[in-house]
Amino acid sequence: MSKPALVAVDPRIDPAECQSMADVRQGVDALDRALVALLAERQRYMDAAARIKPDRDAVFDQARIDDVVAKVLISAEAHNLSPDIAEPVWRLLIDRCIAHEFATYDRTRS
């Protein structure tokens, strides 16, 4: 089994230690770059799902969506992330990932 890839996060000041908006913006920008790398990896999993799923009807799976959101909310609570941020962000992410998966499925099967 291969080692998981590490996502590099640029050095940044702890939010509690920020003294200026420049400090805050530097931290946010560093985290945004890391989030983009993670989202790109997630997209590659959607590409794999489109390749593996036997038919187009398998792309949308409400039970899996509900499971993912439930797990995210548990993780959000553990990390003190507001569910008012976590749930809508993940629901939009899932929606866009499903659209990407449909497009990939169609493109690779036509």
C-alpha distances in whole Angstrom, upper triangle without the diagonal:
4,7,9,12,15,18,21,24,28,30,32,35,34,36,38,39,40,44,44,43,42,39,38,38,36,33,33,33,30,28,29,27,24,24,25,21,20,22,21,17,19,21,18,17,20,20,17,19,23,21,20,23,25,28,30,31,27,27,29,28,30,29,25,27,29,26,24,28,28,25,25,29,28,25,28,31,28,28,32,32,35,34,37,34,31,32,34,31,28,31,32,28,27,30,30,26,28,30,28,26,29,30,27,27,31,30,28,30,33
4,6,9,12,15,18,21,24,27,29,32,32,34,36,37,37,41,41,40,38,36,35,35,33,30,30,30,27,25,26,24,21,22,22,18,17,20,19,15,17,19,16,16,19,19,17,19,22,21,20,23,26,29,30,31,28,27,29,29,31,29,26,27,29,26,24,27,28,25,25,28,27,25,27,30,28,27,31,30,33,33,36,33,30,31,33,30,27,30,30,27,26,29,28,25,27,29,26,25,28,29,26,27,30,29,27,29,33
4,6,9,12,15,18,21,23,26,28,28,30,33,33,34,38,38,37,35,33,32,32,29,27,27,27,24,22,23,21,18,19,20,17,15,18,18,14,16,19,17,16,20,20,18,21,24,23,22,25,28,31,32,33,29,28,30,29,31,30,26,27,29,26,24,26,27,23,23,27,26,23,25,28,25,24,28,28,31,31,33,31,28,30,31,28,26,29,29,26,26,29,28,25,27,29,27,26,29,30,27,28,32,31,29,31,34
4,6,9,12,15,19,21,23,26,26,27,30,31,31,35,35,34,32,30,29,29,27,24,24,24,21,19,20,18,15,16,17,13,12,15,14,11,13,16,14,14,17,18,17,19,22,21,21,24,27,29,29,31,27,26,27,26,28,27,23,24,26,23,20,23,24,20,20,23,23,20,22,24,22,21,25,24,28,28,30,27,24,26,28,24,22,25,26,22,22,26,24,21,24,26,24,23,27,27,24,26,29,29,27,30,33
4,6,9,13,16,18,21,24,24,26,29,29,29,33,33,31,30,28,27,26,24,22,22,21,18,17,17,15,12,14,14,10,10,13,12,10,12,15,13,14,17,18,17,19,22,22,22,25,28,30,30,31,28,26,28,28,29,29,25,25,27,25,22,24,25,22,21,24,24,21,22,25,23,22,25,24,27,28,30,26,24,26,27,24,22,25,25,21,22,25,24,21,24,26,23,23,26,26,24,26,29,28,27,30,32
4,6,9,12,15,17,20,20,22,25,25,26,29,29,28,27,24,24,23,21,18,19,18,15,14,15,13,10,12,13,10,10,13,13,11,14,16,16,16,19,20,20,22,25,25,25,28,31,33,32,34,31,28,29,29,30,30,26,26,28,25,22,24,25,22,20,23,23,19,21,24,21,19,23,22,25,26,28,25,23,25,26,23,22,25,25,21,23,26,24,22,25,27,24,25,28,28,26,28,31,30,29,32,35
4,6,10,13,15,18,18,20,23,23,23,26,26,25,23,21,20,20,17,15,15,14,11,10,12,9,6,9,10,7,7,11,11,10,12,15,15,16,19,20,20,22,24,25,26,28,31,33,32,33,30,28,29,29,30,29,26,25,27,25,21,23,24,21,19,22,22,19,19,22,21,18,21,20,23,24,26,22,20,23,24,20,20,23,23,19,21,24,22,20,24,25,23,23,27,27,25,28,30,29,29,32,34
4,6,9,12,15,16,18,21,21,21,24,24,23,21,19,18,18,15,13,14,13,9,9,11,9,6,10,11,9,10,13,14,13,16,18,18,19,22,23,24,26,28,28,29,31,35,36,35,37,34,31,32,32,33,33,29,28,30,28,25,26,27,24,22,25,25,21,21,24,22,19,22,21,24,26,27,24,22,25,26,22,22,26,25,22,24,27,25,23,27,28,25,26,30,30,28,31,33,32,32,35,37
4,6,8,12,13,15,18,18,17,20,20,19,17,15,15,14,11,10,11,10,6,6,9,7,6,9,11,10,11,14,15,15,17,19,20,21,24,25,26,27,29,31,32,33,37,38,37,38,35,32,33,33,33,33,30,28,30,28,25,25,27,24,21,23,24,20,20,22,21,18,20,19,22,24,25,21,21,24,24,21,21,25,24,21,24,26,25,24,27,28,26,28,31,31,29,32,35,34,34,37,39
4,6,10,12,14,17,16,16,18,18,17,15,13,13,13,9,8,10,9,5,8,10,8,8,12,13,12,14,17,18,18,20,22,23,25,27,28,29,31,33,34,35,37,40,41,40,41,38,35,36,36,36,37,33,32,33,32,28,28,30,27,25,26,27,23,22,25,24,20,22,21,24,26,27,23,23,27,27,23,24,28,26,24,27,29,27,27,30,31,29,31,34,33,32,35,37,36,36,40,41
4,7,10,12,15,13,13,16,16,16,14,11,12,13,9,8,11,11,7,10,13,12,11,15,16,16,17,20,21,22,23,26,26,28,30,31,32,34,36,37,38,40,43,44,43,44,41,38,39,39,39,39,35,34,35,34,30,30,31,29,26,27,28,24,23,25,23,20,22,21,24,27,28,24,24,28,28,25,26,30,29,27,29,32,30,30,33,34,32,34,37,37,36,38,41,40,40,43,45
4,6,9,11,10,9,12,13,13,11,8,9,10,7,5,9,9,7,9,12,12,12,15,17,17,18,21,22,23,24,26,28,29,31,32,34,35,37,38,39,41,44,45,43,44,42,39,39,39,38,38,35,33,34,33,30,29,30,28,25,26,27,23,22,24,22,19,20,19,22,25,26,22,23,26,27,24,25,29,28,26,29,31,30,30,33,34,33,34,38,37,36,39,42,41,41,44,46
4,6,8,6,6,9,11,12,10,7,8,10,8,6,10,12,10,11,15,15,15,17,20,20,21,23,25,26,27,29,31,32,33,35,36,38,40,41,42,43,47,47,46,46,44,41,41,40,40,40,37,35,35,34,31,30,31,29,26,27,27,23,22,23,22,18,19,19,22,25,25,23,23,27,28,25,26,30,29,28,31,33,32,32,36,36,35,37,40,40,39,42,44,44,44,47,49
4,5,5,7,10,12,13,13,9,9,12,11,8,11,13,12,12,15,17,16,17,20,21,21,23,25,26,26,29,31,31,33,35,36,37,39,41,41,42,46,47,45,45,43,40,39,39,38,38,35,33,33,32,29,28,29,27,24,24,24,21,19,20,19,15,15,16,19,22,23,20,21,25,26,23,25,28,28,27,30,32,31,31,35,36,35,36,40,40,39,42,44,44,44,47,49
4,5,5,9,10,11,12,8,7,10,10,8,10,13,12,12,15,17,16,17,20,22,21,23,26,26,27,29,31,31,33,35,36,37,39,41,42,42,46,46,44,44,42,39,38,38,37,37,34,32,32,31,28,27,27,26,23,22,23,20,18,19,18,14,14,14,16,20,20,18,19,23,23,21,23,27,26,25,28,31,30,30,34,35,34,36,39,39,39,41,44,43,44,47,49
4,6,9,11,12,14,11,10,13,14,11,13,17,16,15,18,21,20,21,24,25,25,26,29,30,30,32,34,35,36,39,40,40,42,44,45,45,49,49,47,47,45,42,41,40,39,39,37,34,34,33,30,29,29,28,25,24,24,22,19,19,19,16,15,16,18,21,22,20,21,25,26,24,26,29,29,28,31,34,33,34,37,38,37,39,42,42,42,45,47,47,48,50,52
4,6,9,12,12,9,9,13,13,11,14,16,16,16,19,21,21,22,25,26,26,28,30,31,31,34,36,36,38,40,41,42,44,46,46,47,51,51,49,50,47,44,43,43,42,42,39,37,37,36,33,32,32,31,28,27,27,25,23,23,22,19,18,19,21,25,25,23,24,28,29,27,29,32,32,31,34,36,35,36,39,40,39,41,44,44,44,46,49,48,49,52,54
4,6,8,9,5,6,10,10,9,11,14,14,15,17,19,20,21,23,25,25,27,29,30,31,33,35,36,37,39,40,41,43,45,46,47,50,50,48,49,47,44,43,42,41,41,39,37,37,36,33,32,33,31,28,28,28,25,23,24,23,20,19,19,21,24,24,22,24,27,28,25,28,31,30,29,33,35,34,34,38,38,38,40,43,42,42,45,47,47,48,51,52
4,7,8,7,8,11,12,12,14,16,17,18,20,22,23,24,26,28,28,30,32,33,34,36,38,39,40,42,44,44,46,48,49,50,54,54,51,52,50,47,46,46,45,45,42,40,40,40,37,35,36,35,31,31,32,29,26,27,27,23,22,22,24,27,27,25,27,30,30,28,31,34,33,32,36,37,36,37,41,41,40,43,45,45,45,48,50,49,51,54,55
4,5,5,7,9,10,11,13,14,16,17,19,20,22,23,25,27,28,29,31,32,33,35,37,38,39,41,43,44,45,47,48,49,53,52,50,51,49,46,45,45,44,44,42,39,40,40,36,35,36,35,31,31,32,30,27,28,28,24,23,23,24,27,26,24,26,30,29,27,30,33,31,31,35,36,35,36,39,39,39,41,44,43,44,47,48,48,49,52,53
4,5,5,6,8,10,10,12,14,15,16,18,20,21,22,24,25,26,28,30,31,32,34,36,36,38,40,41,42,44,46,46,50,50,47,48,46,43,42,42,41,42,40,37,37,38,34,32,34,33,29,29,31,28,25,27,27,24,22,21,22,25,24,22,24,27,26,24,27,30,28,28,32,33,31,33,36,36,36,38,41,40,41,44,45,44,46,49,50
4,5,5,6,9,10,10,12,14,15,17,19,20,21,23,24,25,27,29,30,31,33,35,36,37,39,40,42,44,45,46,50,49,47,48,46,43,42,43,42,43,40,38,38,38,35,33,35,34,30,31,32,29,27,28,28,25,24,23,24,27,26,24,25,29,28,25,28,31,29,29,32,33,32,33,36,36,35,38,41,40,40,43,45,44,45,48,49
4,6,5,6,9,10,11,13,14,16,17,18,20,22,23,24,26,28,29,30,32,34,35,37,38,39,41,43,44,45,49,49,47,47,45,42,41,42,41,41,39,36,37,37,33,32,33,32,28,29,30,27,24,26,26,22,21,21,23,26,25,22,24,28,27,25,27,30,29,28,31,33,32,32,36,36,35,37,40,40,40,43,45,44,45,48,49
4,6,5,6,9,10,11,12,14,16,16,18,20,21,22,24,26,27,28,30,32,32,34,36,37,38,41,42,42,46,46,44,44,42,39,38,38,38,38,36,33,34,34,30,29,30,29,25,26,27,24,21,23,23,19,19,18,19,22,22,19,21,24,24,21,24,27,25,25,28,30,28,29,33,33,32,35,38,37,37,40,42,41,43,46,47
4,5,5,6,8,10,10,12,14,15,16,19,20,20,22,24,25,26,29,30,31,32,35,35,37,39,40,41,45,44,42,43,41,38,37,38,37,38,35,33,34,34,30,29,31,29,26,26,28,25,23,25,25,21,21,19,20,23,22,19,21,24,23,21,23,26,24,23,27,28,27,28,31,31,30,33,36,35,35,38,40,39,40,43,45
4,6,5,6,9,10,11,13,14,16,17,19,20,21,23,25,26,28,29,30,32,34,35,36,38,40,41,44,44,42,43,41,38,38,38,38,39,36,33,34,34,31,30,31,30,26,27,28,25,23,25,25,21,21,20,22,25,24,21,22,26,25,22,24,27,26,24,28,30,28,28,32,32,31,33,36,35,35,38,40,39,40,43,44
4,5,5,6,9,10,11,12,14,16,17,18,20,22,23,24,26,27,29,30,32,33,35,37,38,39,43,43,41,41,39,36,36,36,35,36,33,31,32,31,28,27,28,26,23,24,25,22,20,22,21,18,18,17,19,22,22,19,19,23,23,20,22,25,24,22,26,28,26,27,30,31,29,32,35,34,34,37,39,38,39,42,44
4,5,5,6,9,10,10,12,14,15,16,18,20,20,22,24,26,26,28,30,31,32,34,36,36,40,40,38,39,37,33,33,33,33,33,31,28,29,29,25,24,26,25,21,22,23,20,18,21,21,17,17,15,17,20,19,16,17,20,20,17,19,22,21,19,23,24,23,24,27,28,26,29,32,31,31,34,36,35,36,39,41
4,5,5,6,9,10,11,13,14,15,17,19,20,21,23,25,26,27,29,30,31,33,35,36,40,39,37,38,36,33,33,34,33,34,31,29,31,30,27,26,28,26,23,24,26,23,21,24,24,20,20,18,20,22,22,18,19,22,21,18,20,23,21,20,23,25,23,23,27,27,25,28,31,30,30,33,35,34,35,38,39
4,5,5,7,9,10,11,13,15,16,17,19,20,22,24,25,26,28,29,31,32,34,35,39,39,37,38,36,33,33,34,34,34,31,29,30,30,26,26,28,26,22,24,25,22,20,23,22,19,20,18,21,23,23,19,20,23,23,19,21,24,22,20,24,26,24,24,27,28,26,28,31,31,30,33,35,34,35,38,40
4,5,5,6,9,10,11,12,14,15,16,18,20,21,23,24,26,27,29,30,32,33,36,37,35,36,33,30,30,30,30,31,28,25,27,26,22,22,24,22,19,20,21,18,17,19,19,15,17,15,17,19,20,16,16,19,19,16,17,20,19,17,20,23,21,21,25,25,24,26,29,29,28,31,33,32,33,36,38
4,5,5,6,9,10,10,12,14,15,16,18,20,21,22,24,25,27,29,30,31,35,35,33,34,32,28,28,29,29,30,27,24,26,26,22,21,24,22,19,21,22,19,18,21,21,18,18,16,18,20,19,16,16,19,18,14,16,19,17,15,19,20,18,18,22,23,21,23,26,26,25,28,30,30,31,34,35
4,5,5,7,9,10,11,13,14,15,17,19,20,21,23,25,26,28,29,31,34,34,33,34,32,29,29,30,30,31,28,26,28,27,23,23,26,24,21,23,25,21,20,23,23,20,21,19,21,23,23,19,19,21,21,17,18,21,19,17,20,22,19,19,23,23,21,23,26,25,25,28,30,29,29,33,34
4,5,5,6,9,10,11,13,14,16,17,19,20,22,23,25,26,27,29,33,33,32,33,30,27,28,28,29,29,26,24,26,25,21,21,24,21,18,21,22,18,18,21,20,17,19,17,20,21,22,18,17,20,20,16,17,20,19,16,19,21,19,18,22,23,21,22,26,25,24,27,30,29,29,32,34
4,5,5,6,8,10,10,12,14,15,16,18,20,21,23,24,26,27,30,31,29,30,27,24,24,25,25,26,22,21,22,22,18,18,21,18,15,18,19,16,15,19,19,16,18,15,18,18,19,15,14,17,17,13,13,16,15,12,15,18,16,15,19,20,18,20,23,23,22,25,27,27,27,30,32
4,5,5,6,9,10,10,12,14,15,16,19,20,21,23,24,25,29,29,27,29,27,23,24,25,26,27,23,21,24,23,19,20,23,21,18,21,22,19,19,22,22,20,21,19,21,21,21,17,16,19,18,14,14,17,15,12,15,17,14,14,18,18,16,18,21,20,20,23,25,24,25,28,29
4,6,5,6,9,10,11,13,15,15,17,19,20,21,23,25,28,29,27,29,27,24,24,25,26,27,23,22,25,24,20,21,23,21,19,22,23,20,20,23,23,20,22,20,23,23,24,20,19,21,20,17,16,19,18,14,17,19,16,15,19,20,17,18,22,21,20,23,25,24,24,27,29
4,5,5,6,9,10,11,13,14,15,17,19,20,21,23,26,27,26,27,24,21,22,22,23,24,20,19,21,20,16,17,20,17,15,18,19,16,17,20,20,17,20,18,20,20,21,18,16,18,18,15,14,17,16,12,14,17,15,13,17,18,16,17,21,21,19,22,24,24,24,27,29
4,5,5,6,9,10,11,12,14,15,17,18,20,21,24,25,23,24,22,19,19,20,21,22,18,17,19,19,15,16,19,17,15,18,20,17,17,21,21,19,21,18,20,19,20,17,15,16,16,12,11,14,13,9,11,14,11,10,14,15,12,14,17,17,16,19,21,21,21,24,26
4,5,5,6,9,10,11,13,14,15,17,19,20,24,24,22,24,22,19,20,21,23,24,20,19,22,21,18,19,22,20,18,22,23,20,21,24,24,22,24,22,24,23,24,20,19,20,19,16,15,17,15,12,13,15,13,11,14,15,12,13,17,16,15,17,20,19,19,22,24
4,5,5,7,9,10,11,13,14,15,17,18,22,23,22,24,21,18,20,20,22,23,19,18,21,20,17,19,21,19,17,21,22,19,20,24,23,21,24,22,24,23,25,21,19,20,20,17,15,18,17,13,14,16,14,12,15,16,13,14,17,17,15,18,21,20,19,22,25
4,5,5,7,9,10,11,13,14,15,16,20,21,20,21,18,15,16,17,18,19,15,15,18,16,13,15,18,16,14,18,19,17,18,22,21,20,23,20,22,21,22,19,16,17,17,14,12,14,14,10,10,13,11,9,12,14,11,11,15,16,14,16,19,19,19,21,24
4,5,5,6,9,10,11,13,14,15,19,19,17,19,17,14,15,17,19,20,16,16,19,18,15,17,20,19,17,21,22,20,21,25,25,23,26,23,24,23,24,21,18,19,18,15,14,15,14,10,10,12,10,7,10,11,8,9,12,12,11,13,16,15,15,18,21
4,5,5,6,9,10,11,12,14,18,19,18,20,17,15,17,18,21,21,18,18,21,20,17,20,22,20,19,23,24,22,23,27,27,25,28,25,27,26,27,24,22,22,22,19,17,18,17,14,14,15,13,10,12,14,10,10,13,13,11,13,16,15,14,17,20
4,5,5,6,9,10,10,12,16,17,16,18,15,13,15,15,18,18,14,15,18,17,14,17,19,18,17,21,22,20,22,25,25,24,27,24,26,25,26,23,20,20,21,18,16,17,17,13,12,15,13,10,11,13,11,9,13,14,12,13,16,16,15,17,20
4,5,5,6,9,10,10,14,14,13,15,12,10,12,13,16,17,13,13,17,16,14,16,19,18,18,21,23,21,22,26,26,25,28,25,26,24,25,23,20,20,19,17,15,15,15,12,10,12,10,7,8,10,7,6,9,10,8,10,13,13,13,15,18
4,5,5,6,9,10,13,14,13,16,14,11,14,16,19,20,17,17,21,20,18,20,23,22,21,25,26,25,26,29,29,29,31,28,30,28,29,26,24,23,23,21,18,19,18,15,14,15,13,9,10,11,8,6,10,10,7,8,11,11,10,13,15
4,5,5,6,9,12,13,14,16,13,12,15,16,19,19,16,17,21,19,17,21,23,21,21,25,26,24,26,29,29,29,31,29,31,29,30,28,25,24,25,22,20,20,20,17,15,17,16,12,12,14,11,9,12,13,9,10,13,13,11,13,17
4,5,5,6,10,11,11,12,10,8,11,12,15,16,13,14,18,17,15,18,21,19,20,23,24,23,25,28,28,28,31,28,29,27,28,26,23,23,23,21,18,18,18,16,13,15,14,11,10,12,11,7,10,12,9,9,12,13,12,13,17
4,6,6,9,9,8,11,9,7,11,13,16,18,15,16,19,19,18,20,23,22,22,26,27,26,28,31,31,31,33,31,31,29,30,28,25,24,24,22,20,19,19,16,14,15,14,11,10,11,9,6,7,9,6,5,9,10,8,10,13
4,6,8,10,10,13,11,10,14,16,19,20,18,19,22,22,20,23,26,25,25,28,30,29,30,33,33,33,36,33,34,32,33,31,28,27,27,26,23,23,22,20,18,18,17,14,13,14,12,9,11,11,8,7,10,10,8,9,13
4,6,9,11,13,10,10,14,14,18,18,16,18,21,20,19,23,24,23,24,28,28,28,30,32,32,33,35,33,34,32,33,31,28,27,28,26,23,23,23,21,18,19,19,15,14,16,15,11,12,14,11,9,13,14,11,12,15
4,6,7,9,6,7,11,11,15,16,14,16,19,18,18,21,23,23,24,27,28,27,29,32,32,33,35,33,33,31,32,31,28,26,26,25,22,21,22,20,17,17,18,15,13,15,14,10,11,13,11,9,12,14,12,11,15
4,7,9,7,9,12,13,17,18,16,19,22,21,21,24,26,26,27,30,31,31,33,35,36,36,38,36,37,34,35,34,31,29,29,29,25,24,25,23,20,20,21,18,15,17,17,13,13,15,13,10,12,15,12,11,14
4,5,6,8,11,12,16,17,16,18,21,21,21,24,26,26,27,30,31,31,33,36,36,37,39,36,36,34,34,33,30,28,28,28,25,23,23,22,19,19,19,17,14,15,15,12,10,13,12,9,10,13,12,10,13
4,5,6,8,11,14,16,15,16,20,20,20,22,25,25,26,28,30,30,31,34,35,36,37,34,34,31,32,31,28,26,25,25,22,21,21,20,17,16,16,14,11,12,12,9,7,10,10,7,8,12,11,10,12
4,6,7,9,12,14,14,15,17,18,19,21,23,24,25,27,29,29,30,33,34,35,36,33,33,30,31,30,27,25,24,25,22,20,20,20,16,15,17,15,12,13,14,11,10,13,14,11,12,15,15,13,16
4,6,7,10,11,11,12,15,16,16,18,20,21,22,24,26,26,28,30,31,32,34,31,31,28,29,28,25,23,23,23,20,18,19,18,15,15,16,14,11,13,14,10,10,13,13,10,13,16,15,14,17
4,6,10,12,10,11,14,15,15,17,19,20,20,23,25,25,26,29,30,30,32,29,29,26,27,26,23,21,21,20,17,16,16,15,11,11,12,10,7,9,10,7,7,10,10,8,11,14,14,13,16
4,6,9,9,8,12,13,13,14,17,18,18,21,23,23,24,27,28,29,30,27,27,24,24,23,21,18,18,18,15,13,14,14,10,9,12,10,7,9,11,9,9,12,13,12,14,17,17,17,19
4,6,5,6,9,10,11,13,14,16,17,19,20,21,22,25,26,27,28,26,26,22,23,23,20,17,18,18,15,13,15,15,11,11,14,12,9,12,14,12,12,16,16,15,17,20,20,20,22
4,5,5,6,9,10,11,12,14,15,17,19,20,21,23,25,26,26,24,23,20,21,21,18,15,16,17,14,11,14,14,11,11,14,13,11,14,16,15,15,18,19,18,20,23,23,23,25
4,5,5,6,9,10,11,12,14,15,17,19,20,21,23,25,26,24,23,20,21,22,18,16,17,18,15,13,16,16,13,14,17,16,14,17,19,17,17,21,21,20,22,25,25,25,28
4,5,5,6,9,10,11,12,14,15,16,18,20,21,22,24,22,22,19,21,20,17,15,16,16,13,12,15,14,10,12,15,13,11,15,16,14,16,19,19,18,21,23,23,23,26
4,5,5,6,9,10,11,12,14,15,16,18,20,21,22,19,19,16,17,17,14,11,12,13,10,8,11,11,7,9,12,11,10,13,15,14,15,18,19,18,21,23,23,24,27
4,6,5,6,9,10,11,12,14,15,17,19,20,21,19,18,15,16,17,14,11,13,14,11,9,13,13,10,12,15,15,14,17,19,18,19,22,23,22,24,27,27,28,30
4,6,5,6,9,10,11,12,14,16,17,19,20,18,18,15,18,18,14,12,15,15,12,12,15,14,12,14,17,15,15,18,20,18,20,23,23,22,25,28,27,28,31
4,5,5,6,9,10,11,12,14,15,16,18,16,16,14,16,15,11,10,12,12,9,9,12,11,9,12,14,13,13,16,17,16,18,21,21,21,24,26,26,27,30
4,5,5,6,9,10,10,12,14,15,16,14,13,10,12,12,9,7,9,10,7,7,11,11,9,12,14,14,14,17,18,18,20,23,23,23,26,28,28,29,32
4,5,5,6,9,10,11,13,14,15,14,14,11,13,14,10,9,12,13,10,11,15,14,13,15,18,17,18,21,22,21,23,26,26,26,29,31,31,32,35
4,5,5,6,8,10,11,12,14,13,14,12,15,14,11,10,14,14,11,12,16,14,13,16,18,17,18,21,22,21,23,26,26,26,29,31,30,32,35
4,5,5,6,9,10,10,12,10,11,9,12,11,7,8,11,10,8,10,13,12,12,15,17,16,17,20,20,20,23,25,25,26,29,30,30,32,34
4,5,5,6,9,10,10,9,9,6,10,10,7,7,11,11,9,11,14,14,14,17,19,18,20,23,23,23,26,28,28,29,32,33,33,35,37
4,5,5,6,9,10,10,11,9,13,13,10,11,14,15,13,15,18,17,17,20,22,21,22,25,26,26,28,30,30,31,34,35,35,37,39
4,5,5,6,9,8,11,10,13,13,9,11,15,14,12,15,17,16,16,20,21,20,22,25,25,25,28,29,29,30,33,34,34,36,39
4,5,5,6,5,7,7,10,9,7,9,12,12,11,14,16,15,16,19,20,20,22,25,25,25,28,30,30,31,34,35,35,37,39
4,5,5,6,7,7,11,11,9,11,15,15,14,17,19,19,19,22,24,23,25,28,28,29,31,33,33,34,37,38,38,40,43
4,6,8,10,11,14,14,12,14,18,17,16,19,21,20,21,24,25,25,27,29,29,30,32,34,34,35,38,39,39,41,44
4,5,9,11,14,12,11,14,17,15,15,18,20,19,20,23,24,24,26,29,28,29,32,33,33,34,37,38,38,40,43
4,6,9,11,11,10,13,16,15,16,19,20,20,21,24,25,25,27,30,30,31,33,35,35,36,39,40,40,42,45
4,6,8,7,7,10,12,11,12,15,17,16,18,21,22,22,24,26,26,27,30,31,32,33,36,37,37,39,42
4,5,5,6,9,11,11,12,14,16,16,18,20,21,22,24,26,27,28,30,32,32,34,36,37,38,40,42
4,5,5,6,8,9,10,12,14,15,16,18,19,20,22,24,25,26,28,30,30,32,34,35,36,38,40
4,6,6,7,9,11,11,13,15,16,17,19,20,22,23,25,26,28,29,31,32,34,35,36,38,40
4,6,6,6,9,10,11,12,14,16,17,18,20,22,22,24,26,27,28,30,32,33,34,36,38
4,6,5,6,8,10,10,12,14,15,16,18,20,21,22,24,26,26,28,30,31,32,34,36
4,5,5,6,9,10,10,12,14,15,16,18,20,21,22,24,25,26,28,30,31,32,34
4,5,5,6,8,10,10,12,14,15,17,18,20,21,23,24,25,27,28,30,31,33
4,6,5,6,9,10,11,12,14,15,16,18,20,21,22,24,26,27,28,30,32
4,5,5,6,8,10,10,12,14,15,16,18,20,20,22,24,25,26,28,30
4,5,5,6,9,10,11,12,14,15,16,18,20,21,23,24,25,27,29
4,5,5,6,8,10,11,12,14,15,17,18,20,21,22,24,26,27
4,5,5,6,9,10,10,12,14,15,16,18,20,21,22,24,26
4,5,5,6,9,10,10,12,14,15,16,18,20,21,22,24
4,5,5,6,9,10,11,13,14,15,17,18,20,21,23
4,5,5,6,9,10,11,12,14,15,16,18,20,21
4,5,5,6,9,10,10,12,14,15,16,18,20
4,5,5,6,9,10,10,12,14,15,16,18
4,5,5,6,9,10,11,12,14,15,17
4,5,5,6,8,10,10,12,14,16
4,5,5,6,8,10,10,12,14
4,5,5,6,8,10,11,12
4,5,5,6,9,10,11
4,5,5,6,8,10
4,6,5,6,9
4,6,5,6
4,6,6
4,6
4
